């Protein structure tokens, strides 16, 4: 049984990676989130034979206080941990939380992110 744990290597940690995904990424938006998906850097994708999918999450103070922002980010991480297989292989994903994300329940949050992932995955595969 493989672990579904989100490892350090599954996350975008460096600001230049966030900036690269922002420049190159296919973008989809909703009232609650902005999702950007860009091809992973070649050396990251080629390090293992398994597909590379990494996530970066941002939530500004406009989303809410620290408790609210962290709850939203935990929900996004949980969505990614469970559903990353639905994303294209060898991509980096950045999810930007908007103010309306603070009012979502866990199921609503996952539904919104699933919809954005479907839309951006189709765009990523075509482009």
Secondary structure, 3 states (H helix, E strand, C coil): CCCCCCCHHHECCCHHHHHHHHHHCEEEECCCEEEEEEECCHHHHCCCCCCCEEEEEEECCCCCCHHHHHHHHHHHHHHHHHHHHHCCCCEEEEEEECHHHHHCCHHHHHHHHHHHHHHHHHHHHHC
